Amino acid sequence: TEDAILTTENDVVMHRWESDIMKHKADFICKNGGDILEVGFGMGLASNHIQSNNIASHTILELHPQILERAHEWVKDKPNTRIIEGNWIDTYKHVGDFDGILFDTFSDNLTTQFTQALQQYLMRDKCRVTWWNNLPSPATQFKFKDYEESQKPLIKAIEYDILHVTPTLNPYFNYKEYWMPKFINQNPQKCTTDTTQY
């Protein structure tokens, strides 16, 4: 629908009420401009907010055929944007590295693999990262490990902005506070990314 994405069982997996959250996320990851990665297009809410920032490029990874159809229509007048089709777990080694990253996928239990992908391939120094947090607290399913023991105090630092929200009734998030996670990479080690495939 225009206001929500539904599964084949008519469960809501994303709704327009999330727009303010997505703006906050987009503004965070785009603060320093540069090259931005968005994992999961969804309704394009975050994508629109990312485009309203002063960025160099916008890369979107998307898997679902119906969402891809919407994304390809959306991207037609955005020359700084590319869409890479397929599961991110199969493509992340070939997409480049980035200054800002938003991770928001549906029913994805590969968070450990994503943190490894961030650290080994996707993050530049000072890269700003956020993701969807379903929990009304600072608890998070993401655990950051670093390259060297001495850098743990920097790498593991995740901060939160508390956003007051009024969700439309849905099966995934019905709290009045949204804890938006924020991570800034402090590891200057350069990523080793192969970009030949795309």
Secondary structure as a PSIPRED ss2 file (coil, helix, strand):
# PSIPRED VFORMAT (PSIPRED V4.0)

   1 T C   1.000  0.000  0.000
   2 E C   1.000  0.000  0.000
   3 D C   1.000  0.000  0.000
   4 A E   0.000  0.000  1.000
   5 I E   0.000  0.000  1.000
   6 L E   0.000  0.000  1.000
   7 T C   1.000  0.000  0.000
   8 T C   1.000  0.000  0.000
   9 E C   1.000  0.000  0.000
  10 N C   1.000  0.000  0.000
  11 D C   1.000  0.000  0.000
  12 V E   0.000  0.000  1.000
  13 V E   0.000  0.000  1.000
  14 M E   0.000  0.000  1.000
  15 H E   0.000  0.000  1.000
  16 R H   0.000  1.000  0.000
  17 W H   0.000  1.000  0.000
  18 E H   0.000  1.000  0.000
  19 S H   0.000  1.000  0.000
  20 D H   0.000  1.000  0.000
  21 I H   0.000  1.000  0.000
  22 M H   0.000  1.000  0.000
  23 K H   0.000  1.000  0.000
  24 H H   0.000  1.000  0.000
  25 K H   0.000  1.000  0.000
  26 A H   0.000  1.000  0.000
  27 D H   0.000  1.000  0.000
  28 F H   0.000  1.000  0.000
  29 I H   0.000  1.000  0.000
  30 C C   1.000  0.000  0.000
  31 K C   1.000  0.000  0.000
  32 N C   1.000  0.000  0.000
  33 G C   1.000  0.000  0.000
  34 G C   1.000  0.000  0.000
  35 D E   0.000  0.000  1.000
  36 I E   0.000  0.000  1.000
  37 L E   0.000  0.000  1.000
  38 E E   0.000  0.000  1.000
  39 V E   0.000  0.000  1.000
  40 G C   1.000  0.000  0.000
  41 F C   1.000  0.000  0.000
  42 G C   1.000  0.000  0.000
  43 M C   1.000  0.000  0.000
  44 G C   1.000  0.000  0.000
  45 L H   0.000  1.000  0.000
  46 A H   0.000  1.000  0.000
  47 S H   0.000  1.000  0.000
  48 N H   0.000  1.000  0.000
  49 H H   0.000  1.000  0.000
  50 I H   0.000  1.000  0.000
  51 Q H   0.000  1.000  0.000
  52 S C   1.000  0.000  0.000
  53 N C   1.000  0.000  0.000
  54 N C   1.000  0.000  0.000
  55 I C   1.000  0.000  0.000
  56 A C   1.000  0.000  0.000
  57 S E   0.000  0.000  1.000
  58 H E   0.000  0.000  1.000
  59 T E   0.000  0.000  1.000
  60 I E   0.000  0.000  1.000
  61 L E   0.000  0.000  1.000
  62 E E   0.000  0.000  1.000
  63 L C   1.000  0.000  0.000
  64 H C   1.000  0.000  0.000
  65 P H   0.000  1.000  0.000
  66 Q H   0.000  1.000  0.000
  67 I H   0.000  1.000  0.000
  68 L H   0.000  1.000  0.000
  69 E H   0.000  1.000  0.000
  70 R H   0.000  1.000  0.000
  71 A H   0.000  1.000  0.000
  72 H H   0.000  1.000  0.000
  73 E H   0.000  1.000  0.000
  74 W H   0.000  1.000  0.000
  75 V H   0.000  1.000  0.000
  76 K H   0.000  1.000  0.000
  77 D H   0.000  1.000  0.000
  78 K C   1.000  0.000  0.000
  79 P C   1.000  0.000  0.000
  80 N C   1.000  0.000  0.000
  81 T E   0.000  0.000  1.000
  82 R E   0.000  0.000  1.000
  83 I E   0.000  0.000  1.000
  84 I E   0.000  0.000  1.000
  85 E E   0.000  0.000  1.000
  86 G C   1.000  0.000  0.000
  87 N C   1.000  0.000  0.000
  88 W H   0.000  1.000  0.000
  89 I H   0.000  1.000  0.000
  90 D H   0.000  1.000  0.000
  91 T H   0.000  1.000  0.000
  92 Y H   0.000  1.000  0.000
  93 K H   0.000  1.000  0.000
  94 H H   0.000  1.000  0.000
  95 V C   1.000  0.000  0.000
  96 G C   1.000  0.000  0.000
  97 D C   1.000  0.000  0.000
  98 F E   0.000  0.000  1.000
  99 D E   0.000  0.000  1.000
 100 G E   0.000  0.000  1.000
 101 I E   0.000  0.000  1.000
 102 L E   0.000  0.000  1.000
 103 F E   0.000  0.000  1.000
 104 D C   1.000  0.000  0.000
 105 T C   1.000  0.000  0.000
 106 F C   1.000  0.000  0.000
 107 S C   1.000  0.000  0.000
 108 D C   1.000  0.000  0.000
 109 N C   1.000  0.000  0.000
 110 L C   1.000  0.000  0.000
 111 T H   0.000  1.000  0.000
 112 T H   0.000  1.000  0.000
 113 Q H   0.000  1.000  0.000
 114 F H   0.000  1.000  0.000
 115 T H   0.000  1.000  0.000
 116 Q H   0.000  1.000  0.000
 117 A H   0.000  1.000  0.000
 118 L H   0.000  1.000  0.000
 119 Q H   0.000  1.000  0.000
 120 Q H   0.000  1.000  0.000
 121 Y H   0.000  1.000  0.000
 122 L H   0.000  1.000  0.000
 123 M E   0.000  0.000  1.000
 124 R E   0.000  0.000  1.000
 125 D E   0.000  0.000  1.000
 126 K E   0.000  0.000  1.000
 127 C E   0.000  0.000  1.000
 128 R E   0.000  0.000  1.000
 129 V E   0.000  0.000  1.000
 130 T E   0.000  0.000  1.000
 131 W E   0.000  0.000  1.000
 132 W C   1.000  0.000  0.000
 133 N C   1.000  0.000  0.000
 134 N C   1.000  0.000  0.000
 135 L C   1.000  0.000  0.000
 136 P C   1.000  0.000  0.000
 137 S C   1.000  0.000  0.000
 138 P C   1.000  0.000  0.000
 139 A C   1.000  0.000  0.000
 140 T C   1.000  0.000  0.000
 141 Q C   1.000  0.000  0.000
 142 F C   1.000  0.000  0.000
 143 K C   1.000  0.000  0.000
 144 F C   1.000  0.000  0.000
 145 K C   1.000  0.000  0.000
 146 D C   1.000  0.000  0.000
 147 Y C   1.000  0.000  0.000
 148 E C   1.000  0.000  0.000
 149 E H   0.000  1.000  0.000
 150 S H   0.000  1.000  0.000
 151 Q H   0.000  1.000  0.000
 152 K H   0.000  1.000  0.000
 153 P H   0.000  1.000  0.000
 154 L H   0.000  1.000  0.000
 155 I H   0.000  1.000  0.000
 156 K C   1.000  0.000  0.000
 157 A C   1.000  0.000  0.000
 158 I E   0.000  0.000  1.000
 159 E E   0.000  0.000  1.000
 160 Y E   0.000  0.000  1.000
 161 D E   0.000  0.000  1.000
 162 I E   0.000  0.000  1.000
 163 L E   0.000  0.000  1.000
 164 H E   0.000  0.000  1.000
 165 V C   1.000  0.000  0.000
 166 T C   1.000  0.000  0.000
 167 P C   1.000  0.000  0.000
 168 T C   1.000  0.000  0.000
 169 L C   1.000  0.000  0.000
 170 N C   1.000  0.000  0.000
 171 P C   1.000  0.000  0.000
 172 Y C   1.000  0.000  0.000
 173 F C   1.000  0.000  0.000
 174 N C   1.000  0.000  0.000
 175 Y C   1.000  0.000  0.000
 176 K C   1.000  0.000  0.000
 177 E E   0.000  0.000  1.000
 178 Y E   0.000  0.000  1.000
 179 W E   0.000  0.000  1.000
 180 M E   0.000  0.000  1.000
 181 P E   0.000  0.000  1.000
 182 K E   0.000  0.000  1.000
 183 F E   0.000  0.000  1.000
 184 I E   0.000  0.000  1.000
 185 N C   1.000  0.000  0.000
 186 Q C   1.000  0.000  0.000
 187 N C   1.000  0.000  0.000
 188 P C   1.000  0.000  0.000
 189 Q C   1.000  0.000  0.000
 190 K C   1.000  0.000  0.000
 191 C C   1.000  0.000  0.000
 192 T C   1.000  0.000  0.000
 193 T C   1.000  0.000  0.000
 194 D C   1.000  0.000  0.000
 195 T C   1.000  0.000  0.000
 196 T C   1.000  0.000  0.000
 197 Q C   1.000  0.000  0.000
 198 Y C   1.000  0.000  0.000
